[in-house]
Amino acid sequence: MTPPRRPDPPPMRTNDVRVALAGTAAWAVALVVLLITGTPSGDRWWLWVCVTGIVTGLFGVWYIPRLQAGRERQEAARAARRDAAVEDAVQVSGAGTAGATRQDLVAETSAASDPAETSDADV
């Protein structure tokens, strides 16, 4: 028999804007080097590759904070719905869950409210 699987660690918090800035800076350095030394055999597309990298990086710097804020709002709304469902379950069932703890109710309502998460028994 295989040993039980350990739970996944929480996701690592990273500074994604800093990563995008580093990539943008690298493309800017490459552009400056090409402008100083000249492009190999006169191919000008190398310059446009660098410009595209810089523009994409600047878009990432603008977009990443908005993406992360949207994800945080979505998670907060999901947590609020889950808490409201737990409170409703406590009020409705009252005596039926006398021995259940709040954690038990949260686990029940989150499993029931999220159809994307199915266990082996559900399949």
JODA-V580047 format. One record per residue. RES is the residue in one small letter. PHI is phi as a letter, one per 40 degrees, with the letter a starting at -180 (NA if undefined). PSI is psi in radians with two decimals (* if undefined). Layout:
BEGIN
RES PHI PSI
RES PHI PSI
END
This chain:
BEGIN
m NA 2.45
t c 2.61
p c 2.69
p c 2.58
r c 2.33
r c 2.64
p c 2.66
d c 2.50
p c 2.75
p c 2.69
p c 2.51
m c 2.35
r c 2.21
t b 2.82
n c 1.55
d c -0.51
v c -0.68
r c -0.69
v c -0.77
a c -0.67
l c -0.68
a c -0.74
g c -0.71
t c -0.73
a c -0.68
a c -0.72
w c -0.63
a c -0.72
v c -0.76
a c -0.69
l c -0.78
v c -0.74
v c -0.76
l c -0.62
l c -0.60
i c -0.84
t c -0.30
g g 2.71
t c 2.63
p c 2.23
s f 0.51
g g 0.21
d c 2.07
r c -0.17
w c -0.41
w c -0.69
l c -0.73
w c -0.51
v c -0.77
c c -0.75
v c -0.73
t c -0.71
g c -0.71
i c -0.79
v c -0.75
t c -0.72
g c -0.72
l c -0.65
f c -0.74
g c -0.73
v c -0.66
w c -0.71
y c -0.62
i d -0.83
p c -0.63
r c -0.67
l c -0.81
q c -0.68
a c -0.70
g c -0.71
r c -0.68
e c -0.71
r c -0.72
q c -0.74
e c -0.68
a c -0.71
a c -0.69
r c -0.72
a c -0.67
a c -0.73
r c -0.69
r c -0.76
d c -0.68
a c -0.67
a c -0.65
v c -0.77
e c -0.70
d c -0.70
a c -0.65
v c -0.73
q c -0.70
v c -0.85
s c -0.45
g f -1.55
a c -0.45
g c -0.39
t b 0.60
a c -0.63
g c -0.13
a c 2.53
t c 2.94
r c -0.65
q c -0.66
d c -0.75
l c -0.67
v c -0.75
a c -0.72
e c -0.81
t c -0.63
s c -0.61
a c -0.64
a c -0.51
s c -0.22
d b 1.62
p c -0.29
a c -0.46
e c 1.88
t b 2.56
s c 3.06
d c -0.53
a c -0.46
d c -0.36
v c *
END
